[in-house]
């Protein structure tokens, strides 16, 4: 069955629209996804910084509160009848801000002088916990890493040293935060758990979770997490990561310098990208009516476009049925109209289009002959020089003296080319005011000399328009500069452009331009 051109046009245009639409949708989908990823990462990064700053501020305020308490009770340390005063201060510090789950006052030997709540039963005992011993040793403001305290709870210990007016160390005041129970971190960080799987967690500098919406995750070691590794290295930022449960997450992270902790806020990647799927569905629904209308318009236009050609094909079928042969038969005609026109135009069109070798105006070889020489010589690996040139400011000649005079100037240039050309040189009109000379078996020096003879001849002679016209020339060598003819022509053209750019009326060789 022979296909009709109107259906082919309709099919091609319809496919073009469908492919363009598909490409637009896919491109839009990917751009939207990337935008959502970047936006979510930046949001989580900013949120992590905010949480870190809030926690940092709260910890700084807490240490200041401990400092004030240490100054207040310093005169009472070691004094008789001060037991009630110390207990009152411990109760005040625990209950006033709900910062601490327990609060203690300890002398320099590690004996607990007062503790709140008293029900812990630790008064008079030694502070032998890991965090307590480290705080006594450091004698400075201190926030411990998580450890199991005297009560068997997982805690962190915040403390401040007590010094008397002479600067002698008396002990410390300290509060504990129970990590697996309701604590101050929950108040500072708030409730950030969403049903879509987003969450916030805090880790210390060893990769241990010290805060998580899920209490059972507290005390987990998550050192293999790339985000946690960034935090341990002291960095803040955002990145895509796969969490310990194998879920792709978009995470922001920031450090808390005072405690040497890090905050991570993250959201599942598929949740963040969900709006892009919705966008695609809306695009498809909104473009469907337009697509249907476009298809109908395509059918009407393709019929209109194909009707004249179909009529010509019908006439060709009846008038040239026996005329077959020539180069046009090599063309693969695969639809009805092309088959019939191929028969009718076999000799008439092929002869005039493909057999002509001379430019009708200048009588030089035309572009087809030039291409044939280039193809043949490059296949034979024959050395040759390629000169390409055109008339400087030729548009001004046409505008000033008219196109007829412009044609005379072109013929004048062609005659000059033939005068300086050698026996085997090929002179061609490349197109418009551009010309090419192919110089076989010619080295770079001789090619330059030929180009200069032509250029100087023109600059010293009055042209048909009554004034001197000049040319700019570019030279490239085969095979030194390029082996491929197309690339060689491009190099010569670049040299021509350089000659134009640097003042016109000059010859530029590719080797010189490279220097």
C-alpha positions as CSV (number, residue, x, y, z in Angstrom):
1,X,0.0,0.0,0.0
2,X,1.4,3.4,-1.0
3,X,1.2,6.1,1.7
4,X,-0.3,9.5,0.7
5,X,1.7,12.6,1.5
6,X,-1.1,14.2,3.4
7,X,-1.1,11.3,5.9
8,X,2.6,11.4,6.1
9,X,2.6,15.1,6.9
10,X,-0.1,14.6,9.5
11,X,1.8,11.7,11.1
12,X,5.1,13.5,11.2
13,X,3.6,16.7,12.7
14,X,1.6,14.7,15.2
15,X,4.6,12.7,16.2
16,X,6.6,15.9,16.5
17,X,4.0,17.4,18.8
18,X,3.8,14.2,20.9
19,X,7.5,13.9,21.2
20,X,7.8,17.6,22.0
21,X,5.1,17.3,24.6
22,X,6.7,14.2,26.1
23,X,10.1,16.0,26.2
24,X,8.5,19.0,27.8
25,X,6.7,16.9,30.4
26,X,9.8,14.9,31.2
27,X,12.0,18.0,31.3
28,X,9.5,19.8,33.5
29,X,9.2,16.9,35.8
30,X,13.0,16.7,36.2
31,X,13.3,20.4,36.7
32,X,10.5,20.4,39.2
33,X,12.1,17.5,41.1
34,X,15.4,19.2,41.2
35,X,13.8,22.4,42.4
36,X,11.9,20.5,45.1
37,X,15.1,18.8,46.2
38,X,17.1,22.0,46.3
39,X,14.2,23.8,48.1
40,X,13.7,21.0,50.7
41,X,17.5,20.8,51.3
42,X,17.7,24.5,51.9
43,X,14.6,24.5,54.1
44,X,16.0,21.6,56.2
45,X,19.4,23.3,56.4
46,X,17.9,26.6,57.6
47,X,15.6,24.7,60.0
48,X,18.6,22.7,61.4
49,X,20.5,26.0,61.9
50,X,17.5,27.5,63.7
51,X,17.2,24.4,66.0
52,X,21.0,24.5,66.7
53,X,20.9,28.2,67.5
54,X,17.9,27.7,69.8
55,X,19.6,24.8,71.6
56,X,22.9,26.8,71.7
57,X,21.1,29.8,73.3
58,X,19.3,27.6,75.8
59,X,22.4,25.8,76.8
60,X,24.3,29.1,77.2
61,X,21.5,30.5,79.4
62,X,21.5,27.3,81.4
63,X,25.2,27.5,82.1
64,X,24.7,31.2,83.1
65,X,22.0,30.1,85.5
66,X,24.4,27.5,87.0
67,X,27.1,30.1,87.3
68,X,24.7,32.4,89.2
69,X,23.7,29.5,91.5
70,X,27.4,28.7,92.1
71,X,28.2,32.3,93.1
72,X,25.1,32.3,95.4
73,X,25.9,29.2,97.4
74,X,29.7,29.6,97.5
75,X,29.6,31.2,101.0
76,X,27.6,28.3,102.3
77,X,29.9,25.5,101.3
78,X,31.5,24.0,104.3
79,X,29.4,26.1,106.7
80,X,27.4,24.5,109.5
81,X,23.6,24.8,109.5
82,X,23.8,25.5,105.7
83,X,22.1,22.2,104.8
84,X,18.6,23.7,104.4
85,X,19.9,26.6,102.3
86,X,21.7,24.2,99.9
87,X,18.6,22.0,99.6
88,X,16.4,25.1,98.9
89,X,18.8,26.2,96.2
90,X,18.8,22.7,94.7
91,X,15.0,22.6,94.7
92,X,14.8,26.1,93.2
93,X,17.2,25.2,90.3
94,X,15.3,22.0,89.5
95,X,11.8,23.4,89.7
96,X,12.3,27.0,88.4
97,X,12.8,26.3,84.7
98,X,12.2,22.6,84.4
99,X,15.6,22.4,82.8
100,X,16.9,19.6,84.9
101,X,15.4,16.3,85.9
102,X,17.6,16.4,89.0
103,X,20.0,18.9,90.5
104,X,22.9,18.4,93.0
105,X,25.4,20.4,94.9
106,X,28.7,18.6,95.4
107,X,31.8,19.6,97.4
108,X,35.4,19.3,96.0
109,X,35.8,15.8,97.3
110,X,32.8,14.6,95.3
111,X,30.4,14.4,98.3
112,X,26.8,15.2,97.4
113,X,25.8,18.0,99.9
114,X,22.2,18.5,98.5
115,X,20.1,16.9,95.8
116,X,16.7,17.5,94.3
117,X,14.5,15.5,94.3
118,X,15.5,14.1,97.7
119,X,13.7,10.9,96.9
120,X,16.8,9.9,94.9
121,X,18.5,9.2,98.2
122,X,21.9,10.3,97.1
123,X,22.7,12.9,99.7
124,X,26.0,12.2,101.5
125,X,27.1,9.8,98.8
126,X,30.1,10.2,96.5
127,X,29.5,11.5,93.0
128,X,31.1,8.6,91.2
129,X,29.3,8.8,87.9
130,X,31.3,9.2,84.7
131,X,30.0,12.7,84.0
132,X,30.4,13.8,87.7
133,X,34.0,12.7,88.0
134,X,34.9,14.5,84.7
135,X,33.1,17.7,85.9
136,X,35.0,17.7,89.2
137,X,38.3,17.2,87.4
138,X,37.7,19.9,84.8
139,X,36.7,22.6,87.3
140,X,35.0,24.7,84.5
141,X,31.6,25.0,82.9
142,X,30.9,21.5,81.5
143,X,28.4,19.6,79.5
144,X,29.1,15.8,79.5
145,X,28.6,13.2,76.9
146,X,25.7,10.7,77.6
147,X,26.4,8.2,80.3
148,X,24.6,5.9,82.7
149,X,24.3,7.8,86.1
150,X,24.1,6.6,89.7
151,X,20.3,6.1,89.3
152,X,20.8,3.8,86.3
153,X,19.4,6.3,83.9
154,X,21.0,7.5,80.6
155,X,21.8,11.1,81.3
156,X,23.9,14.2,80.4
157,X,25.3,16.3,83.2
158,X,25.6,20.1,83.0
159,X,27.7,21.7,85.7
160,X,29.5,24.9,86.9
161,X,32.4,25.0,89.4
162,X,32.1,26.8,92.8
163,X,35.0,29.0,93.9
164,X,35.3,31.1,97.0
165,X,36.3,34.8,97.1
166,X,40.0,33.7,97.2
167,X,39.6,31.6,94.1
168,X,39.8,28.2,95.9
169,X,37.9,25.4,94.4
170,X,34.9,24.3,96.6
171,X,33.0,21.9,94.4
172,X,30.3,22.3,91.8
173,X,26.6,22.7,91.1
174,X,25.1,20.4,88.4
175,X,21.9,19.3,86.8
176,X,21.0,16.1,84.9
177,X,18.9,15.6,81.9
178,X,17.3,12.2,81.6
179,X,17.6,11.4,77.9
180,X,15.1,8.6,77.7
181,X,12.4,10.4,79.7
182,X,10.6,13.7,79.3
183,X,13.4,16.4,79.2
184,X,14.3,19.9,78.3
185,X,15.5,19.0,74.8
186,X,11.9,18.1,73.9
187,X,10.8,21.6,74.9
188,X,13.6,23.3,73.1
189,X,13.4,21.3,69.9
190,X,9.6,21.0,70.0
191,X,7.6,18.3,68.4
192,X,8.7,18.0,64.8
193,X,7.4,14.6,63.9
194,X,5.1,14.5,60.9
195,X,3.0,11.7,59.5
196,X,5.0,11.9,56.3
197,X,8.1,10.6,58.1
198,X,10.0,13.9,58.7
199,X,11.9,14.1,62.0
200,X,14.6,15.8,63.9
201,X,17.4,14.2,66.0
202,X,20.5,15.3,67.9
203,X,23.8,13.4,68.1
204,X,27.0,14.0,70.2
205,X,30.5,14.1,68.9
206,X,30.8,10.3,69.0
207,X,27.8,9.7,66.8
208,X,25.5,8.7,69.7
209,X,21.8,9.8,69.4
210,X,20.9,12.0,72.5
211,X,17.5,13.2,71.2
212,X,15.0,11.6,68.9
213,X,11.2,11.7,68.6
214,X,11.3,7.9,69.1
215,X,12.8,7.3,72.6
216,X,14.0,3.9,71.7
217,X,16.4,5.4,69.2
218,X,18.2,7.4,72.0
219,X,21.7,6.1,72.7
220,X,21.9,4.4,69.3
221,X,25.3,4.8,67.5
222,X,24.7,6.1,64.0
223,X,28.3,6.9,63.1
224,X,27.9,5.3,59.6
225,X,25.4,8.0,58.6
226,X,27.2,10.5,56.2
227,X,25.4,13.4,57.8
228,X,26.6,12.5,61.3
229,X,30.1,12.2,59.9
230,X,29.8,15.7,58.6
231,X,28.7,17.0,62.0
232,X,31.5,15.2,63.8
233,X,33.9,17.0,61.4
234,X,32.3,20.3,62.6
235,X,30.4,21.1,59.3
236,X,26.9,22.4,58.7
237,X,24.9,22.1,55.5
238,X,22.5,19.8,53.6
239,X,22.7,16.7,51.6
240,X,20.8,13.6,50.3
241,X,21.3,10.6,52.5
242,X,20.0,7.1,53.0
243,X,19.0,6.6,56.7
244,X,19.6,3.5,58.8
245,X,16.3,2.1,57.6
246,X,17.2,2.4,53.9
247,X,15.0,5.4,53.2
248,X,16.2,8.2,51.0
249,X,16.1,11.4,53.0
250,X,16.8,15.1,52.3
251,X,18.7,16.2,55.4
252,X,19.9,19.5,56.8
253,X,22.4,19.6,59.6
254,X,24.0,22.1,61.9
255,X,26.4,22.1,64.9
256,X,25.8,23.1,68.5
257,X,29.3,24.4,69.5
258,X,28.7,24.8,73.3
259,X,27.9,21.1,73.7
260,X,29.8,19.8,70.7
261,X,26.5,18.3,69.4
262,X,24.8,18.3,66.0
263,X,21.2,18.7,64.9
264,X,19.7,16.9,61.9
265,X,16.4,17.7,60.3
266,X,15.3,15.4,57.5
267,X,12.4,14.5,55.3
268,X,11.8,11.5,53.0
269,X,12.8,12.2,49.4
270,X,9.6,10.6,48.0
271,X,7.4,12.8,50.2
272,X,9.3,16.0,49.1
273,X,9.0,15.0,45.4
274,X,5.2,14.1,45.7
275,X,4.2,17.6,44.3
276,X,6.1,16.9,41.1
277,X,3.9,13.9,40.3
278,X,0.8,16.0,40.9
279,X,2.2,18.6,38.6
280,X,2.6,16.0,35.8
281,X,-0.9,14.8,36.1
282,X,-2.3,18.3,35.9
283,X,-0.1,19.0,32.8
284,X,-1.4,15.9,31.1
285,X,-5.1,16.7,31.9
286,X,-4.8,20.3,30.8
287,X,-3.0,19.6,27.6
288,X,-5.2,16.7,26.4
289,X,-8.0,19.0,24.9
290,X,-5.3,21.2,23.2
291,X,-3.7,18.0,21.8
292,X,-7.0,16.8,20.4
293,X,-7.7,20.2,18.7
294,X,-4.1,20.3,17.4
295,X,-4.5,16.9,15.8
296,X,-7.7,18.0,13.9
297,X,-6.0,21.1,12.7
298,X,-3.0,19.0,11.5
299,X,-5.3,16.8,9.5
300,X,-6.9,19.8,7.7
301,X,-3.6,21.5,7.1
302,X,-1.8,18.4,5.8
303,X,-4.7,17.8,3.3
304,X,-4.4,21.4,2.1
305,X,-0.6,21.2,1.8
306,X,-0.6,17.9,0.0
307,X,-3.4,18.6,-2.5
308,X,-1.3,20.4,-5.2
309,X,1.5,17.9,-5.0
310,X,-0.9,15.0,-5.2
311,X,-2.4,16.6,-8.4
312,X,1.2,16.9,-9.9
313,X,1.9,13.4,-9.0
314,X,-1.2,12.2,-10.8
315,X,-0.2,14.0,-14.0
316,X,3.4,12.7,-13.7
317,X,2.1,9.1,-13.4
318,X,0.3,9.3,-16.8
319,X,2.8,11.4,-18.7
320,X,6.2,9.9,-17.7
321,X,5.4,6.3,-16.9
322,X,8.2,4.9,-19.2
323,X,10.9,7.5,-18.3
324,X,13.2,5.9,-15.7
325,X,16.9,6.1,-15.2
326,X,19.6,8.6,-14.2
327,X,20.9,9.4,-10.7
328,X,17.5,10.3,-9.4
329,X,16.7,6.5,-9.4
330,X,19.2,6.1,-6.6
331,X,16.9,8.2,-4.4
332,X,14.8,5.9,-2.1
333,X,11.3,7.0,-2.8
334,X,9.0,5.4,-0.3
335,X,5.7,7.2,-0.7
336,X,3.3,7.6,-3.6
337,X,3.9,11.2,-4.7
338,X,7.7,10.9,-4.5
339,X,7.6,7.7,-6.6
340,X,5.7,9.5,-9.5
341,X,7.8,12.7,-9.4
342,X,10.9,10.6,-9.4
343,X,9.9,9.1,-12.8
344,X,9.0,12.5,-14.3
345,X,12.0,14.4,-13.0
346,X,14.6,11.6,-13.7
347,X,16.4,13.3,-16.5
348,X,15.2,17.0,-16.6
349,X,15.9,18.0,-13.0
350,X,18.9,15.7,-12.4
351,X,20.8,17.0,-15.4
352,X,20.5,20.7,-14.5
353,X,21.0,20.3,-10.8
354,X,23.8,17.8,-10.6
355,X,25.7,18.1,-14.0
356,X,26.5,21.8,-14.0
357,X,30.1,22.4,-13.1
358,X,30.6,26.1,-13.9
359,X,29.4,29.2,-12.0
360,X,27.3,31.1,-14.6
361,X,28.5,34.5,-13.5
362,X,32.2,34.2,-12.9
363,X,32.9,31.2,-15.1
364,X,34.9,29.6,-12.3
365,X,34.3,26.1,-11.0
366,X,31.2,25.9,-8.7
367,X,30.8,24.5,-5.2
368,X,30.0,21.0,-6.3
369,X,33.3,20.7,-8.2
370,X,35.2,22.1,-5.3
371,X,33.6,19.6,-2.9
372,X,34.5,16.8,-5.4
373,X,38.2,17.8,-5.5
374,X,38.3,18.1,-1.7
375,X,36.8,14.7,-1.3
376,X,39.1,13.1,-3.9
377,X,42.3,14.7,-2.6
378,X,41.7,14.0,1.0
379,X,40.9,10.3,0.2
380,X,44.1,10.1,-1.8
381,X,45.9,11.9,1.1
382,X,47.2,14.3,-1.4
383,X,48.9,17.4,0.1
384,X,47.3,20.7,-0.9
385,X,46.7,24.3,0.3
386,X,43.2,25.8,0.7
387,X,42.8,29.5,0.3
388,X,39.4,31.1,1.1
389,X,38.8,34.8,0.6
390,X,36.1,37.4,0.0
391,X,35.9,41.1,-0.9
392,X,36.2,43.5,2.0
393,X,33.1,45.6,2.5
394,X,31.4,44.2,-0.6
395,X,28.0,45.2,0.7
396,X,29.1,48.8,0.3
397,X,29.9,48.2,-3.3
398,X,26.5,46.8,-4.0
399,X,24.8,49.6,-1.9
400,X,26.8,52.4,-3.6
401,X,27.0,51.2,-7.3
402,X,24.2,48.6,-7.5
403,X,24.1,44.9,-7.8
404,X,25.0,44.9,-11.5
405,X,28.2,46.7,-10.8
406,X,28.7,44.3,-7.9
407,X,28.5,41.4,-10.4
408,X,31.2,43.1,-12.5
409,X,33.5,43.3,-9.5
410,X,33.0,39.6,-8.8
411,X,33.9,38.8,-12.4
412,X,36.9,41.1,-12.1
413,X,38.1,39.2,-9.0
414,X,37.6,35.9,-10.8
415,X,39.7,37.1,-13.7
416,X,42.5,38.1,-11.2
417,X,42.3,34.7,-9.6
418,X,42.9,33.0,-13.0
419,X,45.8,35.3,-13.7
420,X,47.7,34.4,-10.6
421,X,46.7,30.7,-10.5
422,X,49.1,28.1,-11.7
423,X,48.5,25.3,-14.1
424,X,47.0,22.7,-11.7
425,X,45.3,25.2,-9.3
426,X,41.5,25.0,-9.0
427,X,39.6,28.3,-8.8
428,X,36.1,28.1,-7.4
429,X,33.3,30.4,-6.4
430,X,32.3,29.3,-2.9
431,X,29.2,31.4,-2.7
432,X,28.2,35.1,-2.8
433,X,31.4,37.1,-2.6
434,X,33.4,34.2,-1.2
435,X,36.0,32.3,-3.3
436,X,38.3,29.3,-2.9
437,X,41.6,28.3,-4.5
438,X,42.9,24.8,-4.1
439,X,46.6,24.5,-4.7
440,X,47.8,20.9,-5.1
441,X,51.3,19.8,-4.0
442,X,51.9,23.2,-2.5
443,X,53.8,24.0,0.7
444,X,52.8,26.7,3.2
445,X,55.3,29.2,1.9
446,X,54.3,28.9,-1.7
447,X,50.6,29.1,-0.8
448,X,51.2,32.3,1.1
449,X,53.1,33.7,-1.9
450,X,50.2,32.9,-4.3
451,X,47.7,34.5,-1.8
452,X,49.8,37.6,-1.5
453,X,50.2,38.0,-5.3
454,X,46.5,38.0,-5.7
455,X,45.9,40.4,-2.7
456,X,48.6,42.8,-3.9
457,X,47.3,42.7,-7.5
458,X,43.9,43.8,-6.3
459,X,45.0,46.5,-3.9
460,X,47.1,48.1,-6.7
461,X,44.4,48.0,-9.5
462,X,41.3,50.0,-10.0
463,X,38.2,47.8,-10.1
464,X,35.2,48.2,-12.5
465,X,33.4,50.3,-9.9
466,X,36.1,53.0,-10.2
467,X,37.9,52.3,-7.0
468,X,40.2,49.8,-5.4
469,X,38.7,46.8,-3.8
470,X,40.6,44.6,-1.4
471,X,40.3,41.0,-0.2
472,X,41.0,39.2,3.1
473,X,42.5,35.7,2.8
474,X,42.6,32.7,5.1
475,X,45.0,29.7,4.5
476,X,44.9,26.1,5.8
477,X,47.1,23.2,4.8
478,X,46.2,19.5,4.2
479,X,47.2,17.3,5.9
480,X,49.4,19.4,8.3
481,X,46.5,21.4,9.8
482,X,43.6,19.0,9.3
483,X,43.0,15.8,7.4
484,X,39.3,16.2,7.2
485,X,38.1,18.5,4.4
486,X,35.2,20.0,6.3
487,X,37.5,20.8,9.3
488,X,40.1,22.2,6.9
489,X,37.6,24.5,5.3
490,X,36.5,25.6,8.8
491,X,40.1,26.4,9.8
492,X,40.7,28.5,6.7
493,X,37.4,30.3,7.4
494,X,38.6,31.1,10.9
495,X,41.8,32.5,9.4
496,X,39.6,34.6,7.0
497,X,37.6,35.9,10.0
498,X,40.8,36.7,11.9
499,X,42.0,38.7,8.8
500,X,38.8,40.6,8.8
501,X,38.9,41.2,12.5
502,X,42.5,42.5,12.5
503,X,42.0,45.1,9.8
504,X,41.1,43.4,6.4
505,X,43.3,43.4,3.3
506,X,45.6,40.8,4.7
507,X,46.5,37.1,4.5
508,X,46.3,35.0,7.7
509,X,47.8,31.5,7.6
510,X,46.5,29.0,10.3
511,X,50.1,28.3,11.5
512,X,50.6,32.1,12.1
513,X,47.2,32.4,13.8
514,X,48.0,29.6,16.3
515,X,51.1,31.5,17.3
